[in-house]
Amino acid sequence: MSSYTKSDNISLADLSAAHRDLLWILSQTGPSESGPLHHALTDYYTDRIDQARICDILEELIEHDYVTEQTHDPTEYRLTESGRRALSTRQAWQAGTHNVSGGHE
């Protein structure tokens, strides 16, 4: 079983859509508990995602230093500066890709 550490250099392109969507939700909502994050994803996806999977994804995002966990009652998750930069880089890439495939201006 392979385990990720903060020293692993992984980009958002290497993560699943659910990972990226959780980061996006956190960027829009600010610090949040896992329950509201779960509800936001289940409202978006047509396939059921269980709460345990959301917690696993959050732990993976913490290991990659995209999210930090504030362990008070209740536990809150928040985007790190690395997470913000990764989302910003992805948005720039998406904008550039869209312009390239969008034809001539």
N, CA and C atoms as a LAMMPS dump frame, in Angstrom:
ITEM: TIMESTEP
0
ITEM: NUMBER OF ATOMS
315
ITEM: BOX BOUNDS ff ff ff
-5.0000000000000000e+02 5.0000000000000000e+02
-5.0000000000000000e+02 5.0000000000000000e+02
-5.0000000000000000e+02 5.0000000000000000e+02
ITEM: ATOMS id mol type element x y z
1 1 1 N 0.849 -1.174 0
2 1 2 C 0 0 0
3 1 3 C 0.891 1.233 0
4 2 1 N 0.644 2.126 -0.938
5 2 2 C 1.461 3.325 -1.039
6 2 3 C 0.839 4.44 -0.219
7 3 1 N 1.694 5.22 0.376
8 3 2 C 1.228 6.323 1.208
9 3 3 C 1.851 7.616 0.704
10 4 1 N 1.059 8.665 0.635
11 4 2 C 1.546 9.954 0.196
12 4 3 C 2.037 10.754 1.381
13 5 1 N 3.033 11.574 1.136
14 5 2 C 3.512 12.479 2.164
15 5 3 C 3.535 13.884 1.603
16 6 1 N 3.684 14.858 2.47
17 6 2 C 3.713 16.251 2.043
18 6 3 C 4.844 16.508 1.058
19 7 1 N 5.891 15.694 1.111
20 7 2 C 7.021 15.922 0.221
21 7 3 C 6.738 15.442 -1.198
22 8 1 N 5.705 14.636 -1.406
23 8 2 C 5.358 14.208 -2.754
24 8 3 C 4.905 15.415 -3.567
25 9 1 N 5.447 15.538 -4.76
26 9 2 C 5.076 16.641 -5.638
27 9 3 C 3.976 16.15 -6.56
28 10 1 N 2.742 16.442 -6.229
29 10 2 C 1.604 15.974 -7.004
30 10 3 C 0.763 17.196 -7.381
31 11 1 N 0.323 17.224 -8.623
32 11 2 C -0.492 18.354 -9.059
33 11 3 C -1.964 17.971 -9.021
34 12 1 N -2.814 18.96 -9.181
35 12 2 C -4.247 18.681 -9.203
36 12 3 C -4.616 17.776 -10.362
37 13 1 N -3.852 17.822 -11.443
38 13 2 C -4.121 16.963 -12.596
39 13 3 C -4 15.487 -12.227
40 14 1 N -3.217 15.174 -11.188
41 14 2 C -3.017 13.8 -10.758
42 14 3 C -4.1 13.31 -9.798
43 15 1 N -4.964 14.206 -9.37
44 15 2 C -6.007 13.86 -8.413
45 15 3 C -7.337 13.608 -9.117
46 16 1 N -8.245 12.969 -8.413
47 16 2 C -9.565 12.697 -8.978
48 16 3 C -10.414 13.967 -9.017
49 17 1 N -11.472 13.898 -9.778
50 17 2 C -12.408 15.024 -9.855
51 17 3 C -12.983 15.335 -8.475
52 18 1 N -13.257 14.317 -7.684
53 18 2 C -13.808 14.548 -6.343
54 18 3 C -12.814 15.311 -5.471
55 19 1 N -11.529 15.004 -5.593
56 19 2 C -10.503 15.751 -4.854
57 19 3 C -10.539 17.22 -5.263
58 20 1 N -10.527 17.446 -6.579
59 20 2 C -10.523 18.829 -7.075
60 20 3 C -11.807 19.554 -6.691
61 21 1 N -12.935 18.855 -6.745
62 21 2 C -14.206 19.487 -6.386
63 21 3 C -14.259 19.857 -4.909
64 22 1 N -13.708 19.017 -4.056
65 22 2 C -13.658 19.371 -2.63
66 22 3 C -12.794 20.608 -2.412
67 23 1 N -11.668 20.69 -3.117
68 23 2 C -10.832 21.887 -3.001
69 23 3 C -11.597 23.117 -3.473
70 24 1 N -12.311 22.98 -4.58
71 24 2 C -13.083 24.101 -5.108
72 24 3 C -14.148 24.541 -4.1
73 25 1 N -14.852 23.586 -3.517
74 25 2 C -15.89 23.916 -2.53
75 25 3 C -15.274 24.675 -1.356
76 26 1 N -14.138 24.182 -0.862
77 26 2 C -13.474 24.868 0.249
78 26 3 C -13.032 26.271 -0.14
79 27 1 N -12.62 26.45 -1.387
80 27 2 C -12.204 27.785 -1.815
81 27 3 C -13.389 28.739 -1.862
82 28 1 N -14.571 28.216 -2.089
83 28 2 C -15.767 29.042 -2.185
84 28 3 C -16.448 29.273 -0.839
85 29 1 N -16.383 28.286 0.043
86 29 2 C -17.108 28.377 1.312
87 29 3 C -16.244 28.813 2.481
88 30 1 N -14.944 28.622 2.363
89 30 2 C -14.077 28.853 3.505
90 30 3 C -14.07 27.624 4.39
91 31 1 N -13.528 27.735 5.606
92 31 2 C -13.439 26.581 6.5
93 31 3 C -14.791 25.895 6.663
94 32 1 N -14.749 24.575 6.665
95 32 2 C -15.994 23.819 6.739
96 32 3 C -15.771 22.479 7.425
97 33 1 N -16.83 21.949 7.982
98 33 2 C -16.821 20.601 8.541
99 33 3 C -17.047 19.608 7.405
100 34 1 N -16.789 18.34 7.645
101 34 2 C -16.943 17.33 6.6
102 34 3 C -18.399 17.147 6.181
103 35 1 N -19.343 17.321 7.088
104 35 2 C -20.762 17.142 6.757
105 35 3 C -21.246 18.06 5.648
106 36 1 N -21.051 19.371 5.778
107 36 2 C -21.455 20.278 4.699
108 36 3 C -20.704 20.022 3.39
109 37 1 N -19.444 19.607 3.479
110 37 2 C -18.695 19.269 2.273
111 37 3 C -19.318 18.064 1.583
112 38 1 N -19.7 17.084 2.377
113 38 2 C -20.368 15.89 1.856
114 38 3 C -21.673 16.273 1.173
115 39 1 N -22.461 17.111 1.808
116 39 2 C -23.741 17.544 1.222
117 39 3 C -23.528 18.297 -0.087
118 40 1 N -22.517 19.149 -0.126
119 40 2 C -22.249 19.905 -1.349
120 40 3 C -21.894 18.966 -2.503
121 41 1 N -21.084 17.95 -2.228
122 41 2 C -20.727 17.01 -3.289
123 41 3 C -21.905 16.129 -3.695
124 42 1 N -22.69 15.677 -2.73
125 42 2 C -23.829 14.818 -3.088
126 42 3 C -24.893 15.608 -3.83
127 43 1 N -24.965 16.918 -3.596
128 43 2 C -25.885 17.749 -4.375
129 43 3 C -25.42 17.875 -5.826
130 44 1 N -24.108 17.797 -6.034
131 44 2 C -23.541 17.986 -7.368
132 44 3 C -23.491 16.684 -8.18
133 45 1 N -23.016 15.606 -7.553
134 45 2 C -22.851 14.334 -8.26
135 45 3 C -24.149 13.543 -8.312
136 46 1 N -24.325 12.809 -9.405
137 46 2 C -25.512 11.95 -9.506
138 46 3 C -25.291 10.625 -8.793
139 47 1 N -24.035 10.159 -8.732
140 47 2 C -23.726 8.931 -7.994
141 47 3 C -23.56 9.249 -6.518
142 48 1 N -23.966 8.318 -5.687
143 48 2 C -23.876 8.496 -4.244
144 48 3 C -22.408 8.459 -3.801
145 49 1 N -22.033 9.377 -2.948
146 49 2 C -20.704 9.389 -2.328
147 49 3 C -20.933 9.309 -0.829
148 50 1 N -20.345 8.296 -0.196
149 50 2 C -20.608 8.197 1.241
150 50 3 C -19.646 9.061 2.049
151 51 1 N -20.059 9.352 3.238
152 51 2 C -19.329 10.249 4.143
153 51 3 C -17.912 9.753 4.4
154 52 1 N -17.737 8.441 4.52
155 52 2 C -16.402 7.891 4.772
156 52 3 C -15.46 8.212 3.619
157 53 1 N -15.957 8.176 2.393
158 53 2 C -15.126 8.499 1.228
159 53 3 C -14.698 9.969 1.262
160 54 1 N -15.601 10.843 1.663
161 54 2 C -15.266 12.265 1.781
162 54 3 C -14.141 12.442 2.801
163 55 1 N -14.243 11.756 3.924
164 55 2 C -13.207 11.848 4.957
165 55 3 C -11.87 11.323 4.437
166 56 1 N -11.904 10.228 3.649
167 56 2 C -10.675 9.693 3.058
168 56 3 C -10.049 10.711 2.1
169 57 1 N -10.872 11.332 1.273
170 57 2 C -10.373 12.333 0.33
171 57 3 C -9.767 13.51 1.078
172 58 1 N -10.435 13.966 2.126
173 58 2 C -9.902 15.068 2.924
174 58 3 C -8.544 14.701 3.526
175 59 1 N -8.417 13.485 4.022
176 59 2 C -7.132 13.04 4.59
177 59 3 C -6.047 13.04 3.513
178 60 1 N -6.374 12.593 2.299
179 60 2 C -5.405 12.6 1.205
180 60 3 C -5.003 14.035 0.849
181 61 1 N -5.964 14.941 0.855
182 61 2 C -5.659 16.344 0.565
183 61 3 C -4.784 16.958 1.649
184 62 1 N -4.978 16.538 2.89
185 62 2 C -4.125 16.982 3.998
186 62 3 C -2.703 16.461 3.781
187 63 1 N -2.577 15.182 3.395
188 63 2 C -1.259 14.594 3.155
189 63 3 C -0.516 15.31 2.029
190 64 1 N -1.24 15.846 1.056
191 64 2 C -0.632 16.567 -0.064
192 64 3 C -0.438 18.05 0.247
193 65 1 N -0.812 18.472 1.455
194 65 2 C -0.675 19.859 1.912
195 65 3 C -1.571 20.833 1.14
196 66 1 N -2.709 20.353 0.643
197 66 2 C -3.696 21.225 -0.001
198 66 3 C -4.758 21.689 0.998
199 67 1 N -4.929 20.924 2.06
200 67 2 C -5.946 21.207 3.079
201 67 3 C -5.308 21.027 4.443
202 68 1 N -5.764 21.807 5.398
203 68 2 C -5.341 21.638 6.777
204 68 3 C -6.577 21.358 7.619
205 69 1 N -6.349 20.727 8.735
206 69 2 C -7.436 20.313 9.628
207 69 3 C -7.279 21.048 10.951
208 70 1 N -8.343 21.725 11.36
209 70 2 C -8.365 22.396 12.659
210 70 3 C -9.138 21.488 13.604
211 71 1 N -8.425 20.849 14.511
212 71 2 C -9.05 19.835 15.354
213 71 3 C -9.571 20.424 16.657
214 72 1 N -10.668 21.106 16.533
215 72 2 C -11.431 21.505 17.712
216 72 3 C -12.833 20.966 17.477
217 73 1 N -13.697 21.117 18.416
218 73 2 C -15.026 20.542 18.267
219 73 3 C -15.968 21.557 17.662
220 74 1 N -16.406 21.398 16.464
221 74 2 C -16.161 20.303 15.521
222 74 3 C -14.899 20.557 14.692
223 75 1 N -14.4 19.497 14.053
224 75 2 C -13.229 19.594 13.194
225 75 3 C -13.579 20.354 11.921
226 76 1 N -12.739 21.321 11.578
227 76 2 C -12.925 22.096 10.355
228 76 3 C -11.761 21.866 9.413
229 77 1 N -12.077 21.905 8.135
230 77 2 C -11.073 21.769 7.089
231 77 3 C -10.972 23.095 6.369
232 78 1 N -9.739 23.476 6.02
233 78 2 C -9.541 24.727 5.295
234 78 3 C -8.43 24.546 4.268
235 79 1 N -8.516 25.331 3.232
236 79 2 C -7.524 25.327 2.168
237 79 3 C -6.213 25.905 2.682
238 80 1 N -5.101 25.309 2.294
239 80 2 C -3.791 25.868 2.611
240 80 3 C -3.38 26.812 1.484
241 81 1 N -2.305 27.505 1.685
242 81 2 C -1.777 28.361 0.622
243 81 3 C -1.396 27.512 -0.593
244 82 1 N -0.849 26.326 -0.362
245 82 2 C -0.53 25.418 -1.476
246 82 3 C -1.791 25.029 -2.243
247 83 1 N -2.867 24.801 -1.524
248 83 2 C -4.144 24.473 -2.164
249 83 3 C -4.665 25.623 -2.996
250 84 1 N -4.544 26.836 -2.476
251 84 2 C -4.977 28.021 -3.231
252 84 3 C -4.167 28.196 -4.509
253 85 1 N -2.842 28.03 -4.376
254 85 2 C -1.97 28.162 -5.552
255 85 3 C -2.282 27.091 -6.59
256 86 1 N -2.521 25.856 -6.137
257 86 2 C -2.824 24.763 -7.06
258 86 3 C -4.13 25.038 -7.81
259 87 1 N -5.142 25.526 -7.107
260 87 2 C -6.41 25.869 -7.772
261 87 3 C -6.218 27.021 -8.75
262 88 1 N -5.444 28.01 -8.37
263 88 2 C -5.185 29.145 -9.239
264 88 3 C -4.451 28.699 -10.508
265 89 1 N -3.478 27.829 -10.351
266 89 2 C -2.732 27.301 -11.498
267 89 3 C -3.66 26.516 -12.412
268 90 1 N -4.534 25.713 -11.832
269 90 2 C -5.475 24.934 -12.639
270 90 3 C -6.435 25.857 -13.396
271 91 1 N -6.928 26.877 -12.728
272 91 2 C -7.842 27.815 -13.391
273 91 3 C -7.146 28.525 -14.553
274 92 1 N -5.884 28.887 -14.37
275 92 2 C -5.126 29.525 -15.451
276 92 3 C -4.952 28.553 -16.614
277 93 1 N -4.668 27.304 -16.299
278 93 2 C -4.523 26.286 -17.335
279 93 3 C -5.846 26.097 -18.081
280 94 1 N -6.956 26.013 -17.332
281 94 2 C -8.265 25.85 -17.966
282 94 3 C -8.585 27.029 -18.876
283 95 1 N -8.29 28.211 -18.426
284 95 2 C -8.559 29.405 -19.234
285 95 3 C -7.706 29.39 -20.497
286 96 1 N -6.459 28.998 -20.376
287 96 2 C -5.574 28.92 -21.533
288 96 3 C -5.996 27.842 -22.505
289 97 1 N -6.399 26.693 -21.995
290 97 2 C -6.852 25.592 -22.83
291 97 3 C -8.131 25.983 -23.56
292 98 1 N -9.014 26.646 -22.855
293 98 2 C -10.272 27.067 -23.474
294 98 3 C -9.997 28.022 -24.619
295 99 1 N -9.08 28.95 -24.408
296 99 2 C -8.757 29.927 -25.467
297 99 3 C -8.137 29.238 -26.675
298 100 1 N -7.291 28.246 -26.453
299 100 2 C -6.637 27.539 -27.541
300 100 3 C -7.658 26.756 -28.35
301 101 1 N -8.568 26.053 -27.689
302 101 2 C -9.538 25.218 -28.413
303 101 3 C -10.749 26.025 -28.877
304 102 1 N -10.878 27.255 -28.415
305 102 2 C -12.025 28.052 -28.748
306 102 3 C -11.98 28.697 -30.119
307 103 1 N -10.905 28.499 -30.841
308 103 2 C -10.818 29.076 -32.188
309 103 3 C -10.176 30.439 -32.156
310 104 1 N -10.306 31.157 -33.272
311 104 2 C -9.692 32.48 -33.412
312 104 3 C -10.582 33.552 -32.81
313 105 1 N -9.933 34.542 -32.234
314 105 2 C -10.714 35.667 -31.682
315 105 3 C -10.72 36.81 -32.639
